[in-house]
Amino acid sequence: MEVEKVKRYLESSATIDGDKLPLRFFERLIMHGLRVELIETNRVVFSFKVTPRLLNEGNYLHSGAVATFVDLVSSAAIYTAGGTFVGTSVEINISFMDAAHADEDIEIEAKALHVGKAVAVLSAEFRKKSNGKIIAQGRHTMYLPLPSKM
């Protein structure tokens, strides 16, 4: 194992002073350009053009960006189900079926499958707008804090 090579790879990406970035920079970086197309009970549909800033070394949409989208867009579906609080992620899992490349238009459909008193189960499906082919499917389980009675 080439420990120094691994170390250089990981540390070379960390060349900016992250403490000087604006608050919630990460969410803004990922979500910039996202458009809401439809909102209805238990469902929100978004569209997004894949931009070069979100590509990995293979020149397709980075799986970390997809995971962040699953977290953020599926959380929005809680409100469409009548939920008043977004909680804390307990589990996020994603199955990848295809790749999305730069300038490709994708659609993200987020659903609230169950919103209870303490737990929400959510989904997000990523599709190519050109042909409807599924890029990825995500499942998101969240703990919802109980409102204070004070």
N, C-alpha and C positions, 0 to 999 in steps of 0.2 A: 504494500500500500504506500502511495506517495503522499505522505502527510503534508508536506510543505506545498505540494501542488493543490491539494484540497483547501488548505488554509488560504493560499493566494486567491483561489477562485472565490471563496466566500468573502474575504475581506476586501477584495478589489471592488466589489459592488457597493461597499459601504464608504464611499469617498465624500459624501456630503455630510454636513453637520445637521442631523435630523432634529436636534433641539431648537434649531432656528426656523424650522418650517412652520407654517401657520397651523393653528389648531384644526384638528380633523382633516388634515391634508390628505391622508390616505383615502378616505371616503370620497373626497372631492376629485382626486386624481382618477379614481376608478369610474365614478358616476358621471363625470363631465360628458355631456352629449346624450345622456339617456332621456328619452321622451316617453311620456305617459300617453298611450293610445286609447285605453279603455279602463274604466273603473266600474265595477259592479260588485254586488255582495259576494264575498269570499274570493274575489278574483281581480287581478290587475294585470294588464297587458302593456308591455313596454317595447320600444324599438330602440335600436342602437346600431351605429356604424362602427365597426371595429377600427380602431386607430393604431398607428404604429407604436404609440407609447405603451400599449397593452400587449405587445407581442413578446413571445419568448425567443430563444435562440433559433428555434425551428421556423420562425416567422409565422406563427399562428397564435391565436388568443391564449394567453398564459393561463394555466389552470388555477393559479392563485387569484387572478382577476375574476375568473368564473366563481370561485369560492366566495369571494367578497360580494359579487353580485347576488349569489344565492342568499347570503346573510342579509343583505340590505333590502333587496326587492321582495323577498318572501316576508320579511318583517312588516313591510307596508301592507301586506294582505291582512294582517291582524286587525287593522283599523276598519277594513271593509266588512269584517265579521262582527263588528260591534265591540271589539276589544278597545280598551282605553290606555293600556300600558304595553310597551314593548319591553320584554324581559331580557334574559341572559341565555345565550346559546348553550344548549346541553350537548347537542350533536348535530353535525353537518356531514352528510355524505353525498358524493357526486359520482355518477357514472358518465363516462365520456364515450361518445359514439362516433364523433367526427370532429374535424378541425374547422375553425373559422379564421379566415385570413384578412389582411389589411383591406379596408374599404368594403368589406362584405357587410351587408345589412342583415341584422339578426333581430329576431323577436324573442322576448322573454315573457313567459306567462307564469305569474306567481299566483298560487292558490292557498287559501286557508282551509286545510282539510279538517281541522278540529281546533277550536279555541275554547278551552275550558277555563275554570277558575285559576288553575295553577300551571297548566301545560298547554302549549300550542304546537300543533303538528302542521308543517307548511311544506309546499313544494315549489320548485321553479324548473321550468322546461325551456331550453334554449333551442330555437329552430332557425334555419336559414330562411330568410324571407323569399328568396328566389325559387325555392323548390319545396319548402316545408320540411326538409330533412332535419332530424333531431341531431343537435350537436352534443348536448349534455342534459342530464336530468339530475336535479338536486333535491334532497330531503333535508328538512331543518326542524329540529325539535327545540323548543324554547321553554324555559321556566318563566312563568309570569308572576311577578311579585304581587302578593295580595295587598289591596289598598289598605292604608292605615285607617283605623277607626277613631283616631284622635282628632 
